[in-house]
Amino acid sequence: MREFQAALLVNDFKVNQFAAVQSFAKAASRAGVSILENCPVKSFKILNDHSIEGVETNFGLVKCDVLVDTAGACAGDLLPPNPHHLFKNLPAHPFIANYLVLEGSRSFAPTCTAFHDIDSNVYVADEIDHLVCGGFHIRAFKKCPLQYLNRIQPSPDTSVIEGDWDAFGYVMEKLAKRFSSIMDLEIEELLSFREAFTPDGLPIVGFLPDFRNYFCLTGMSGSAVSLCPGLGRIAAQWLLSSEPPTDTSKFEVSRFVPLHCNKHYLCQRAAEVAGSGFNSLDPLYQWSTARNLRTSPLYFQFKEAGAVFGEAMGFEQALYFATDKSLPSVEIGINYPVGKPKWFPFVASEYNACRERVAVMDMSAHSKFEIVGRDEKVVNYLQRLCSASVDRPVGTTVFTGMQNARGGYVADCTLSRFAPFQYLLAAPSSQQTRLFLWLKQHIEPTEVISVHDVTSKYTTLNVLGPTSRLLLQELTDQPLDSQSFPAFRCKELNIGCASSLKAVSVTHCGELGWTLYIPNEFALHVFQELMRLGKSYDVQLSGAYAFNCLRIEKFFVRWGVDINSSATPNECGRLFRVNLNKDFIGKKALLMERECGVRRRFVQLLLKDHDINNDPWPQGNEPIYRNGQFCGLTTSAAYAFTLGCQVCLGHVSVDGCKSLREADSFIQNVNFVYEVEIAGKRFEVQLNLHSPKLPMVSSEHPQHYRPTQ
């Protein structure tokens, strides 16, 4: 007999969305808001400065200061076609889902709002005099027919759509297995609803980059009722103050690239997102649809070597290499396990290669931009944007942040100066659109500066490890010794028979090595030469999971995972990288924060008494407790092979501390006991404010290479 585990949420409640809409409408009317019904929008009136003057309706032109598009499944339909726009349409796709209404049943207690079977992805809700049943399956969602999306010619009623029994059959089968007793109840009707789903299941909130005053609030991906109150509050504060009240980077449309707007792509990916329903997808979950879109020239070489691929901004990147075919391999489209993953031995081997020998890692998915000017204005421009000083000699690479007006990180990147007026900027893959927009937005009319997205121009290989210098020296006639090419330098190299590759002596994870930016036509040759000559050094291919272990063990935070636009250098222990002797965006905020204190501090947490074979593994977003009181959240986690324990990065609150020194003293109070809760089980942790000192086979990094100080 099958056993089920359940959780009873005694304070759970259900919202009637129709009644909620009416209540909000009445409250808005009392506040003086005019609501005009049966008023279809025909088009937008767009001015030459890319602002929307108003909307054309059958009542005439309705002017606006800001256009807020909350049209749900129809959002963005009236965007005018323009080949110069970054986003030709919104990255959201409308689907129709079905739900079944049955006669009421006494088997459901009146105090129970709903039953959710998370494993089967189905639900049954009590609506007093009847039951509502539904669920999620990738084949249960159908594309919206055009007649339901056409707002130019209003239809009598498109709010209720006739149900589709063929599509609902996939859900019905799971309902029958889990709730067999309801199959005897009389069917009242099968209804459908429309919803817009995004490629990652998160809503789209914020201004579109191609217009000055087009604000979008859509793509709720089946969670509109639970998300709308909070997002509505954020939108209202954003519109009133011209800035979001909190970090919204995960919701902004700039988290996507244009391929995410492709209708064929959206139709495949959004269907999978819609079918995920109640699934609690972990940070390492990989979608299985619409894959192999962006690949490096070395994709098939990596695949032949056993690579298991993940996706970053549509780019296929090796997560790890399943070199032993006899061991089980985790494929895409399933959740990361709560405990020890099956790929653990593969990642351990790759980690050891990075730390003890030499490894080759594909970093092609990282965002890359060439910034070129005619004169010193390009240097002044970057000095204005970067919090570190980038006016360094040609051949120098700088770790720098780009801050917003509040001191938060817009970007965390490396900037390499290859010529007096030419820089190469490298940043995480999630920055490809948002950073490009930020760079373009801040070019003054008097500055002749070009910003080119060269992400797809170069294959990027990270050659790292104690013997990386010896391996690369065999492939070039240019000296690579520590005096000729130390850490944080950049120059063009000939590698093998390939000419003028860009080489940067930074690995982004604290190991000795080089990042090679290889024109795509040379990629295969360079890779084959590295692997051929690397045999004598026992070279090994390494993936993103091993990189994660390396960076987290050394306390390297990552933008979009650990830090975002609300995190500041003061909070991260990175103020030593900031040059306060020059002007830059966010300087005033950082100075004020340094004097008045911070709200939180980023920390590294080493788990004690954690059994990696039997205990649940941290994945990020676990609560942190200080003497039993909640004080923060983890942001990412990995197994630290050198330290021999699980390590989390996260932030803890220090409210009330009036200076950074006071905050650090408060956190390190010897009377405090810190714990991390993983799947309901708490583990005591050792808290670090700065990077631990790890034994290195070979290390030539200067002091400023340390991620915190």
KOLKELO-432020 format. One line per field, with one value per residue (C-alpha): residue number from 1; x, y, z. Coordinates in steps of 0.5 Angstrom, whole numbers. Layout:
# residues N
numar	NUM,... $
xx	X,... $
yy	Y,... $
zz	Z,... $
//
This chain:
# residues 709
numar	1,2,3,4,5,6,7,8,9,10,11,12,13,14,15,16,17,18,19,20,21,22,23,24,25,26,27,28,29,30,31,32,33,34,35,36,37,38,39,40,41,42,43,44,45,46,47,48,49,50,51,52,53,54,55,56,57,58,59,60,61,62,63,64,65,66,67,68,69,70,71,72,73,74,75,76,77,78,79,80,81,82,83,84,85,86,87,88,89,90,91,92,93,94,95,96,97,98,99,100,101,102,103,104,105,106,107,108,109,110,111,112,113,114,115,116,117,118,119,120,121,122,123,124,125,126,127,128,129,130,131,132,133,134,135,136,137,138,139,140,141,142,143,144,145,146,147,148,149,150,151,152,153,154,155,156,157,158,159,160,161,162,163,164,165,166,167,168,169,170,171,172,173,174,175,176,177,178,179,180,181,182,183,184,185,186,187,188,189,190,191,192,193,194,195,196,197,198,199,200,201,202,203,204,205,206,207,208,209,210,211,212,213,214,215,216,217,218,219,220,221,222,223,224,225,226,227,228,229,230,231,232,233,234,235,236,237,238,239,240,241,242,243,244,245,246,247,248,249,250,251,252,253,254,255,256,257,258,259,260,261,262,263,264,265,266,267,268,269,270,271,272,273,274,275,276,277,278,279,280,281,282,283,284,285,286,287,288,289,290,291,292,293,294,295,296,297,298,299,300,301,302,303,304,305,306,307,308,309,310,311,312,313,314,315,316,317,318,319,320,321,322,323,324,325,326,327,328,329,330,331,332,333,334,335,336,337,338,339,340,341,342,343,344,345,346,347,348,349,350,351,352,353,354,355,356,357,358,359,360,361,362,363,364,365,366,367,368,369,370,371,372,373,374,375,376,377,378,379,380,381,382,383,384,385,386,387,388,389,390,391,392,393,394,395,396,397,398,399,400,401,402,403,404,405,406,407,408,409,410,411,412,413,414,415,416,417,418,419,420,421,422,423,424,425,426,427,428,429,430,431,432,433,434,435,436,437,438,439,440,441,442,443,444,445,446,447,448,449,450,451,452,453,454,455,456,457,458,459,460,461,462,463,464,465,466,467,468,469,470,471,472,473,474,475,476,477,478,479,480,481,482,483,484,485,486,487,488,489,490,491,492,493,494,495,496,497,498,499,500,501,502,503,504,505,506,507,508,509,510,511,512,513,514,515,516,517,518,519,520,521,522,523,524,525,526,527,528,529,530,531,532,533,534,535,536,537,538,539,540,541,542,543,544,545,546,547,548,549,550,551,552,553,554,555,556,557,558,559,560,561,562,563,564,565,566,567,568,569,570,571,572,573,574,575,576,577,578,579,580,581,582,583,584,585,586,587,588,589,590,591,592,593,594,595,596,597,598,599,600,601,602,603,604,605,606,607,608,609,610,611,612,613,614,615,616,617,618,619,620,621,622,623,624,625,626,627,628,629,630,631,632,633,634,635,636,637,638,639,640,641,642,643,644,645,646,647,648,649,650,651,652,653,654,655,656,657,658,659,660,661,662,663,664,665,666,667,668,669,670,671,672,673,674,675,676,677,678,679,680,681,682,683,684,685,686,687,688,689,690,691,692,693,694,695,696,697,698,699,700,701,702,703,704,705,706,707,708,709 $
xx	0,3,4,3,6,2,3,-3,-3,-8,-8,-8,-14,-16,-18,-24,-20,-27,-29,-22,-22,-29,-26,-20,-24,-29,-23,-20,-27,-27,-20,-22,-20,-24,-25,-28,-31,-32,-27,-22,-15,-14,-7,-1,1,8,12,19,23,20,15,8,3,-3,-8,-13,-20,-27,-28,-22,-15,-13,-7,-2,4,6,3,2,0,-3,-7,-5,-5,-6,0,5,0,0,7,9,14,20,27,31,27,31,25,20,15,14,18,11,6,-1,-4,-11,-11,-18,-21,-27,-33,-36,-42,-41,-38,-39,-32,-29,-29,-31,-25,-21,-19,-16,-12,-5,-1,5,8,2,2,-6,-11,-18,-21,-27,-32,-38,-43,-38,-31,-26,-21,-15,-7,-1,2,6,1,-5,-4,-6,-4,-9,-13,-12,-20,-18,-12,-15,-17,-18,-25,-28,-32,-38,-34,-27,-27,-30,-27,-30,-26,-22,-23,-17,-12,-15,-15,-7,-10,-16,-12,-7,-14,-17,-11,-10,-17,-21,-27,-29,-30,-37,-39,-43,-39,-42,-38,-31,-28,-22,-18,-12,-5,1,7,15,21,23,16,17,13,15,15,18,20,21,28,25,20,21,14,12,11,9,6,5,7,4,5,-1,1,-3,-7,-1,3,-1,-2,6,8,2,5,12,9,6,12,16,12,11,19,22,26,24,23,27,31,27,33,29,23,25,25,32,34,32,36,32,32,27,22,22,15,17,22,16,11,16,19,13,9,14,14,6,6,11,5,6,13,18,24,31,36,40,34,35,29,29,25,28,35,41,40,47,53,60,64,67,60,60,68,65,59,64,68,61,59,52,50,46,43,45,41,40,47,49,55,58,55,60,63,60,67,65,60,58,56,49,48,43,40,36,29,29,30,36,36,35,41,48,48,50,55,59,65,65,65,70,75,74,75,82,84,83,87,92,94,91,84,80,73,68,66,63,56,59,57,63,63,68,68,72,73,77,80,80,73,72,76,72,66,68,71,64,61,66,67,74,79,80,85,90,96,95,95,92,85,81,76,70,63,58,54,47,45,44,51,48,51,49,54,60,65,73,75,81,85,88,89,89,82,79,77,74,69,67,61,56,51,45,48,48,42,42,49,49,43,46,53,49,44,50,54,53,51,58,62,64,64,62,59,59,56,61,59,58,64,69,69,72,76,79,85,87,91,98,101,97,103,107,102,100,108,109,103,106,113,111,114,108,113,110,114,112,105,103,96,91,94,92,95,94,98,99,97,99,98,92,94,92,88,86,89,87,90,84,80,74,75,82,86,92,91,88,82,83,78,79,75,70,74,80,77,77,85,86,82,85,92,91,88,94,100,96,96,103,100,94,89,82,76,72,65,60,59,66,67,62,65,72,69,64,70,74,68,67,60,56,52,45,46,49,49,44,42,41,47,53,61,60,56,60,67,69,70,77,76,72,76,73,78,74,67,62,55,53,59,55,51,57,60,53,53,60,58,51,52,49,43,46,53,55,58,61,58,61,57,59,57,53,53,54,52,45,43,40,44,44,42,41,35,36,34,40,39,43,41,35,32,32,37,38,38,43,44,48,52,57,61,68,73,79,75,72,65,59,59,54,54,49,47,45,42,46,40,42,50,52,59,62,67,61,57,63,64,57,56,63,60,63,56,52,51,49,45,43,36,36,29,27,34,38,46,51,56,62,61,67,67,73,76,79,86,87,93,95,100,102,99,102,96,97,93,88,86,82,75,74,78 $
yy	0,7,12,19,25,31,38,42,49,51,59,57,62,62,69,69,73,76,79,81,85,88,90,94,97,100,102,106,109,112,115,118,113,113,106,106,99,96,101,97,100,100,103,107,114,114,121,122,121,114,116,114,120,116,110,111,108,108,114,118,119,118,121,119,120,113,107,101,95,90,86,79,74,80,84,87,86,93,94,97,93,96,93,97,95,90,87,86,83,81,75,72,67,66,59,56,52,48,47,42,44,38,38,39,34,33,29,36,39,46,49,46,51,46,40,40,34,37,30,29,37,37,40,40,46,47,52,51,48,45,43,46,41,42,41,42,38,40,37,40,47,50,56,61,62,68,70,71,75,80,87,91,88,86,80,79,75,72,71,65,60,53,47,42,35,32,37,36,29,29,32,28,22,24,27,20,16,21,23,17,19,25,21,19,26,30,34,41,44,44,51,55,61,65,66,69,65,67,63,62,63,69,76,82,88,95,99,97,99,101,106,112,111,104,100,93,88,82,74,72,65,62,66,72,72,71,76,82,85,85,87,92,96,95,98,104,106,105,110,115,115,113,108,101,100,94,90,88,85,78,81,86,85,86,79,76,77,77,70,69,73,68,66,59,59,61,56,51,53,57,50,47,53,52,45,45,48,47,44,47,48,49,54,48,46,46,47,41,45,49,47,47,54,58,53,54,51,46,44,37,36,37,32,27,28,26,34,34,41,46,53,60,66,60,58,51,50,44,43,37,31,24,21,14,12,6,11,14,21,27,29,36,37,34,37,37,32,34,30,28,29,23,27,29,24,28,35,32,30,36,41,37,38,46,46,41,40,44,44,47,50,53,60,62,64,70,77,80,88,92,99,103,111,116,120,120,121,113,113,119,115,109,112,115,108,104,105,102,106,104,109,104,103,99,91,92,88,91,88,93,94,99,102,105,112,108,104,98,93,94,90,86,85,85,91,90,95,93,99,107,107,100,96,89,88,81,80,74,71,74,81,81,85,89,91,93,98,101,102,105,109,113,115,123,126,129,123,119,112,105,99,92,86,81,75,71,73,69,62,63,58,58,55,54,51,50,48,52,57,51,48,55,57,51,54,61,64,70,70,68,68,71,78,78,76,77,76,82,83,83,82,79,72,67,60,55,57,62,69,75,72,76,73,76,73,72,66,69,63,65,60,61,61,65,67,66,70,66,68,63,61,59,55,48,49,52,47,41,44,45,38,35,38,38,30,31,35,31,36,35,38,42,45,50,46,45,53,54,50,54,61,59,56,62,67,70,72,72,78,75,69,72,80,84,92,92,90,95,94,96,90,85,87,90,97,96,95,102,109,114,119,120,121,116,114,112,115,119,113,109,115,116,108,108,113,111,103,98,94,87,84,78,72,65,60,53,48,43,36,35,28,29,22,22,30,34,39,46,50,57,61,57,61,63,64,68,65,62,68,69,74,72,68,64,66,60,53,48,43,45,40,43,45,39,41,44,52,57,64,69,75,77,83,88,93,98,98,105,104,98,96,96,91,87,87,85,79,76,76,70,69,68,61,61,56,54,51,46,42,43,41,46,46,50,54,57,64,68,75,74,69,63,62,56,52,53,48,55,62,68,73,80,82,85,79,77,77,81,85 $
zz	0,-2,4,3,7,8,11,14,13,18,17,9,6,-1,-5,-10,-16,-18,-12,-11,-17,-16,-9,-12,-17,-12,-8,-14,-16,-9,-9,-16,-21,-27,-30,-37,-39,-46,-49,-53,-55,-62,-62,-59,-61,-61,-61,-64,-58,-57,-52,-52,-52,-51,-54,-59,-57,-60,-55,-58,-56,-48,-47,-41,-38,-37,-41,-36,-40,-35,-41,-39,-45,-49,-47,-52,-58,-60,-60,-67,-71,-71,-74,-69,-63,-58,-56,-62,-58,-50,-48,-46,-49,-48,-46,-45,-39,-37,-30,-28,-24,-20,-15,-8,-4,4,4,4,10,10,14,8,2,-2,-3,-7,-9,-11,-14,-19,-20,-19,-14,-11,-8,-4,-7,-2,-7,-12,-13,-17,-20,-24,-25,-29,-35,-41,-46,-42,-44,-51,-55,-55,-62,-65,-64,-57,-57,-62,-58,-64,-66,-59,-58,-54,-49,-49,-41,-41,-46,-48,-44,-48,-46,-50,-47,-40,-41,-38,-32,-31,-31,-25,-21,-22,-19,-13,-12,-14,-10,-14,-20,-18,-17,-23,-28,-28,-33,-36,-37,-39,-37,-41,-38,-41,-39,-39,-41,-34,-30,-27,-29,-33,-29,-31,-37,-44,-46,-53,-50,-45,-42,-43,-36,-37,-31,-34,-35,-29,-31,-27,-20,-22,-15,-11,-14,-16,-9,-8,-15,-16,-9,-13,-19,-16,-12,-18,-22,-17,-15,-22,-18,-16,-8,-8,-13,-19,-23,-23,-26,-31,-39,-39,-36,-43,-50,-56,-58,-52,-56,-62,-62,-64,-58,-53,-56,-53,-47,-44,-45,-41,-36,-35,-34,-28,-24,-17,-18,-13,-18,-15,-17,-21,-25,-32,-37,-43,-48,-54,-53,-57,-59,-58,-58,-58,-64,-59,-57,-60,-57,-50,-52,-54,-48,-44,-42,-39,-41,-38,-41,-39,-43,-48,-49,-48,-42,-39,-32,-31,-35,-34,-36,-33,-37,-32,-26,-27,-30,-28,-35,-36,-34,-27,-20,-17,-11,-4,-2,-5,-12,-17,-21,-14,-16,-23,-20,-15,-20,-24,-18,-16,-23,-23,-16,-17,-24,-30,-33,-39,-38,-43,-41,-47,-44,-41,-43,-47,-49,-53,-51,-56,-57,-61,-55,-47,-47,-47,-41,-37,-39,-36,-30,-29,-29,-25,-18,-19,-22,-30,-32,-32,-36,-43,-41,-34,-32,-27,-22,-22,-20,-23,-18,-19,-15,-9,-9,-11,-16,-23,-25,-23,-28,-31,-35,-39,-43,-49,-53,-50,-52,-53,-47,-46,-41,-38,-34,-32,-38,-34,-36,-43,-44,-38,-38,-45,-44,-38,-42,-48,-44,-40,-47,-47,-53,-54,-53,-59,-56,-59,-55,-58,-56,-58,-53,-60,-63,-58,-56,-48,-45,-38,-37,-30,-25,-22,-29,-33,-34,-37,-41,-45,-45,-50,-55,-55,-57,-52,-45,-40,-33,-27,-29,-36,-35,-28,-25,-27,-34,-41,-48,-55,-56,-61,-59,-64,-71,-69,-68,-64,-59,-53,-46,-39,-33,-29,-28,-24,-18,-15,-19,-23,-30,-36,-40,-47,-52,-58,-65,-67,-73,-69,-63,-65,-67,-60,-56,-60,-59,-51,-50,-55,-51,-44,-44,-41,-35,-34,-37,-35,-38,-32,-32,-29,-22,-21,-22,-17,-12,-13,-12,-6,-3,-4,-2,-9,-10,-16,-19,-20,-15,-9,-10,-14,-15,-8,-5,-4,-4,4,5,1,4,-3,-1,-2,-9,-10,-11,-7,-10,-16,-18,-20,-20,-13,-9,-5,-3,-1,3,7,8,11,16,18,17,13,14,13,11,7,10,9,13,14,16,22,23,16,14,6,5,9,11,6,2,2,-5,-3,0,7,13,17,25,30,37,35,31,24,21,14,8,4,-3,-6,-4,-6,-3,-1,-3,1,7,7,8,6,5,4,2,5,8,16,18,23,23,29,28,26,22,19,24,29,25,24,31,32,28,31,38,41,45,38,35,28,24,17,17,11,9,17,20,23,23,27,22,23,20,16,14,10,5,8,7,3,1,-6,-10,-14,-12,-15,-14,-11,-5,-9,-12,-5,-6,1,5 $
//
